[in-house]
């Protein structure tokens, strides 16, 4: 699966402490390029990434709350992909959030089909 783990106790950017092979394959970044970067994954943002979702991600991290939404990301080679991003805070036995687990599900194919369907329906509405 495609995921990263980040240190939630370092308030400066919540650095990534582990990333899965799947995450590296999905994004095109090597493990060494990803380690210690912020778990907000700003290195995956691009022109089509939603500003409001980016702000929601930052807010969820600051408040140490769960976050789940679809966002457009970019691979290292600038290829665009739709991603279902799920960030879960992990607590220790005292109830303190110590890690963030962020999972990345590539939903590009699903999104592309949905957009095609919307276009078809739009054309049919126009033809009526």
Contact map, one row per residue, 1 for C-alpha under 8 A:
11100000000000000001111000000000000000000000000000000000000000000000000000000000000000000000000000000010000000000000000000000000
11110000000000000011111101000000000000000000000000000000000000000000000000000000000000000000000000000011100000000000000000000000
11111000000000000011011000000000000000000000000000000000000000000000000000000000000000000000000000001111000000000000000000000000
01111100000000011111001000000000000000100000000000000000000000000000000000000000000000000000000000001110000000000000000000000000
00111110000000011110000000000000000000100000000000000000000000000000000000000000000000000000000000111100000000000000000000000000
00011111000001111100000000000000000001100000000000000000000000000000000000000000000000000000000000111000000000000000000000000000
00001111110001111000000000000000000000000000000000000000000000000000000000000000000000000000000001110000000000000000000000000000
00000111111001100000000000000000000000000000000000000000000000010000000000000000000000001000000011110000000000000000000000000000
00000011111001000000000000000000000000000000000000000000000000000000000000000000000000000000000011100000000000000000000000000000
00000011111111100000000000000000000000000000000000000000000000000000000000000000000000000000000000000000000000000000000000000000
00000001111111000000000000000000000000000000000000000000000001000000000000000000000000000000000000000000000000000000000000000000
00000000011111100000000000000000000000000000000000000000000000000000000000000000000000000000000000000000000000000000000000000000
00000000011111100000000000000000000011110000000000000000000000000000000000000000000000000000000000000000000000000000000000000000
00000111111111110000000000000000000011110000000000000000000000000000000000000000000000000000000000000000000000000000000000000000
00000111010111111000000000000000001111100000000000000000000000000000000000000000000000000000000000000000000000000000000000000000
00011110000001111110000000000000011111100000000000000000000000000000000000000000000000000000000000000000000000000000000000000000
00011110000000111110000000000000001100000000000000000000000000000000000000000000000000000000000000000000000000000000000000000000
00011100000000011111000000000010001000000000000000000000000000000000000000000000000000000000000000000000000000000000000000000000
01111000000000011111101100000010011000000000000000000000000000000000000000000000000000000000000000000000000000000000000000000000
11110000000000000111111100000000000000000000000000000000000000000000000000000000000000000000000000000000000000000000000000000000
11000000000000000011111110000010000000000000000000000000000000000000000000000000000000000000000000000000000000000000000000000000
11100000000000000001111111000000000000000000000000000000000000000000000000000000000000000000000000000000000000000000000000000000
11110000000000000011111111100000000000000000000000000000000000000000000000000000000000000000000000000001000000000000000000000000
01000000000000000011111111111110000000000000000000000000000000000000000000000000000000000000000000000000000000000000000000000000
00000000000000000000111111111000000000000000000000000000000000000000000000000000000000000000000000000000000000000000000000000000
01000000000000000000011111110000000000000000000000000000000000000000000000100000000000000000000000000000010000000000000000000000
00000000000000000000001111111000000000000001000000000000000000000000000001110000000000000000000000000000000000000000000000000000
00000000000000000000000111111100000000000000000000000000000000000000000000111000000000000000000000000000000000000000000000000000
00000000000000000000000110111110110000000000000000000000000000000000000000110000000000000000000000000000000000000000000000000000
00000000000000000000000100011111110000000000000000000000000000000000000000000000000000000000000000000000000000000000000000000000
00000000000000000110100100001111111000000000000000000000000000000000000000000000000000000000000000000000000000000000000000000000
00000000000000000000000000000111111000000000000000000000000000000000000000000000000000000000000000000000000000000000000000000000
00000000000000000000000000001111111000000000000000000000000000000000000000000000000000000000000000000000000000000000000000000000
00000000000000010010000000001111111110000000000000000000000000000000000000000000000000000000000000000000000000000000000000000000
00000000000000111110000000000011111110000000000000000000000000000000000000000000000000000000000000000000000000000000000000000000
00000000000000111000000000000000011111000000000000000000000000000000000000000000000000000000000000000000000000000000000000000000
00000000000011110000000000000000011111101000000000000000000000000000000000000000000000000000000000000000000000000000000000000000
00000100000011110000000000000000000111111100000000000000000000000000000000000000000000000000000000000000000000000000000000000000
00011100000011110000000000000000000011111100000000000000000000000000000000000000000000000000000000010100000000000000000000000000
00000000000011000000000000000000000001111100000000000000110010000000000000000000000000000000000000000000000000000000000000000000
00000000000000000000000000000000000011111111100000000000000000000000000000000000000000000000000000000000000000000000000000000000
00000000000000000000000000000000000001111111100000000000000000000000000000000000000000000000000000000000000000000000000000000000
00000000000000000000000000000000000000001111100000000000000000000000000000000000000000000000000000000000000000000000000000000000
00000000000000000000000000100000000000001111110000000000000000000000000011110000000000000000000000000000000000000000000000000000
00000000000000000000000000000000000000001111111110000000000000000000000111000000000000000000000000000000000000000000000000000000
00000000000000000000000000000000000000000001111110000000000000000000000011000000000000000000000000000000000000000000000000000000
00000000000000000000000000000000000000000000111110000000000000000000000000000000000000000000000000000000000000000000000000000000
00000000000000000000000000000000000000000000111111000000000000000000000110000000000000000000000000000000000000000000000000000000
00000000000000000000000000000000000000000000111111101100000000000000001110000000000000000000000000000000000000000000000000000000
00000000000000000000000000000000000000000000000111111100000000000000001100000000000000000000000000000000000000000000000000000000
00000000000000000000000000000000000000000000000011111110000000000000000000000000000000000000000000000000000000000000000000000000
00000000000000000000000000000000000000000000000001111111000000000000000000000000000000000000000000000000000000000000000000000000
00000000000000000000000000000000000000000000000011111111100000000000101000000000000000000000000000000000000000000000000000000000
00000000000000000000000000000000000000000000000011111111110000000000000000000000000000000000000000000000000000000000000000000000
00000000000000000000000000000000000000000000000000111111111000000000000000000000000000000000000000000000000000000000000000000000
00000000000000000000000000000000000000000000000000011111111100000010000000000000000000000000000000000000000000000000000000000000
00000000000000000000000000000000000000010000000000001111111110000010000000000000000000000000000000000000000000000000000000000000
00000000000000000000000000000000000000010000000000000111111111000000000000000000000000000000000000000000000000000000000000000000
00000000000000000000000000000000000000000000000000000011111111100000000000000000000000000000000000000000000000000000000000000000
00000000000000000000000000000000000000000000000000000001111111111110000000000000000000000000000000000000000000000000000000000000
00000000000000000000000000000000000000010000000000000000111111111000000000000000000000000000000000000000000000000000000000000000
00000000001000000000000000000000000000000000000000000000011111111000000000000000000000000000000000000000000000000000000000000000
00000000000000000000000000000000000000000000000000000000001111111000000000000000000000000000000000000000000000000000000000000000
00000001000000000000000000000000000000000000000000000000000111111100000000000000000000001000000010000000000000000000000000000000
00000000000000000000000000000000000000000000000000000000000111111110000000000000000000011000000000000000000000000000000000000000
00000000000000000000000000000000000000000000000000000000000100011111000000000000000001111000000000000000000000000000000000000000
00000000000000000000000000000000000000000000000000000001100100001111100000000000000011110000000000000000000000000000000000000000
00000000000000000000000000000000000000000000000000000000000000000111110000000000000111100000000000000000000000000000000000000000
00000000000000000000000000000000000000000000000000001000000000000011111000000000000111000000000000000000000000000000000000000000
00000000000000000000000000000000000000000000000000000000000000000001111100000000011110000000000000000000000000000000000000000000
00000000000000000000000000000000000000000000000011001000000000000000111110000000011110000000000000000000000000000000000000000000
00000000000000000000000000000000000000000000100111000000000000000000011111000001111000000000000000000000000000000000000000000000
00000000000000000000000000000000000000000001110110000000000000000000001111100001111000000000000000000000000000000000000000000000
00000000000000000000000000100000000000000001110000000000000000000000000111111111100000000000000000000000000000000000000000000000
00000000000000000000000001111000000000000001000000000000000000000000000011111111100000000000000000000000000000000000000000000000
00000000000000000000000000111000000000000001000000000000000000000000000001111110000000000000000000000000000000000000000000000000
00000000000000000000000000010000000000000000000000000000000000000000000001111110000000000000000000000000000000000000000000000000
00000000000000000000000000000000000000000000000000000000000000000000000001111111000000000000000000000000000000000000000000000000
00000000000000000000000000000000000000000000000000000000000000000000000001111111100000000000000000000000000000000000000000000000
00000000000000000000000000000000000000000000000000000000000000000000000111100111110000000000000000000000000000000000000000000000
00000000000000000000000000000000000000000000000000000000000000000000000111100011111000000000000000000000011100000000000000000000
00000000000000000000000000000000000000000000000000000000000000000000011110000001111100000000000000000000011100100000000000000000
00000000000000000000000000000000000000000000000000000000000000000000011110000000111110000000000000000001111100000000000000000000
00000000000000000000000000000000000000000000000000000000000000000001111000000000011111000000000000000001111000000000000000000000
00000000000000000000000000000000000000000000000000000000000000000011111000000000001111100000000000000111100000000000000000000000
00000000000000000000000000000000000000000000000000000000000000000111100000000000000111110000000000000111000000000000000000000000
00000000000000000000000000000000000000000000000000000000000000000111000000000000000011111000000000011110000000000000000000000000
00000000000000000000000000000000000000000000000000000000000000001110000000000000000001111100000000011100000000000000000000000000
00000001000000000000000000000000000000000000000000000000000000011100000000000000000000111110000011111000000000000000000000000000
00000000000000000000000000000000000000000000000000000000000000000000000000000000000000011111000011111000000000000000000000000000
00000000000000000000000000000000000000000000000000000000000000000000000000000000000000001111111111100000000000000000000000000000
00000000000000000000000000000000000000000000000000000000000000000000000000000000000000000111111111000000000000000000000000000000
00000000000000000000000000000000000000000000000000000000000000000000000000000000000000000011111100000000000000000000000000000000
00000000000000000000000000000000000000000000000000000000000000000000000000000000000000000011111100000000000000000000000000000000
00000000000000000000000000000000000000000000000000000000000000000000000000000000000000000011111110000000000000000000000000000000
00000000000000000000000000000000000000000000000000000000000000000000000000000000000000000011111111000000000000000000000000000000
00000001100000000000000000000000000000000000000000000000000000010000000000000000000000001111001111110000000000000000000000000000
00000011100000000000000000000000000000000000000000000000000000000000000000000000000000001111000111110000000000000000000000000000
00001111100000000000000000000000000000000000000000000000000000000000000000000000000000001110000011111000000000000000000000000000
00001111000000000000000000000000000000100000000000000000000000000000000000000000000000111100000011111100000000000000000000000000
00111100000000000000000000000000000000000000000000000000000000000000000000000000000000111100000000111110000000000000000000000000
00111000000000000000000000000000000000100000000000000000000000000000000000000000000011110000000000011111000000000000000000000000
11110000000000000000000000000000000000000000000000000000000000000000000000000000000011100000000000001111100000000000000000000000
01100000000000000000001000000000000000000000000000000000000000000000000000000000001111000000000000000111110000000000000000000000
01000000000000000000000000000000000000000000000000000000000000000000000000000000001110000000000000000011111000000000000000000000
00000000000000000000000001000000000000000000000000000000000000000000000000000000111100000000000000000001111110000000000000000000
00000000000000000000000000000000000000000000000000000000000000000000000000000000111100000000000000000000111111100000000000000000
00000000000000000000000000000000000000000000000000000000000000000000000000000000111000000000000000000000011111110000000000000000
00000000000000000000000000000000000000000000000000000000000000000000000000000000000000000000000000000000011111111000000000000000
00000000000000000000000000000000000000000000000000000000000000000000000000000000000000000000000000000000001111111100000000000000
00000000000000000000000000000000000000000000000000000000000000000000000000000000010000000000000000000000001111111110000000000000
00000000000000000000000000000000000000000000000000000000000000000000000000000000000000000000000000000000000111111111000000000000
00000000000000000000000000000000000000000000000000000000000000000000000000000000000000000000000000000000000011111111100000000000
00000000000000000000000000000000000000000000000000000000000000000000000000000000000000000000000000000000000001111111110000000000
00000000000000000000000000000000000000000000000000000000000000000000000000000000000000000000000000000000000000111111111000000000
00000000000000000000000000000000000000000000000000000000000000000000000000000000000000000000000000000000000000011111111100000000
00000000000000000000000000000000000000000000000000000000000000000000000000000000000000000000000000000000000000001111111110000000
00000000000000000000000000000000000000000000000000000000000000000000000000000000000000000000000000000000000000000111111111000000
00000000000000000000000000000000000000000000000000000000000000000000000000000000000000000000000000000000000000000011111111100000
00000000000000000000000000000000000000000000000000000000000000000000000000000000000000000000000000000000000000000001111111110000
00000000000000000000000000000000000000000000000000000000000000000000000000000000000000000000000000000000000000000000111111111000
00000000000000000000000000000000000000000000000000000000000000000000000000000000000000000000000000000000000000000000011111111100
00000000000000000000000000000000000000000000000000000000000000000000000000000000000000000000000000000000000000000000001111111110
00000000000000000000000000000000000000000000000000000000000000000000000000000000000000000000000000000000000000000000000111111111
00000000000000000000000000000000000000000000000000000000000000000000000000000000000000000000000000000000000000000000000011111111
00000000000000000000000000000000000000000000000000000000000000000000000000000000000000000000000000000000000000000000000001111111
00000000000000000000000000000000000000000000000000000000000000000000000000000000000000000000000000000000000000000000000000111111
00000000000000000000000000000000000000000000000000000000000000000000000000000000000000000000000000000000000000000000000000011111
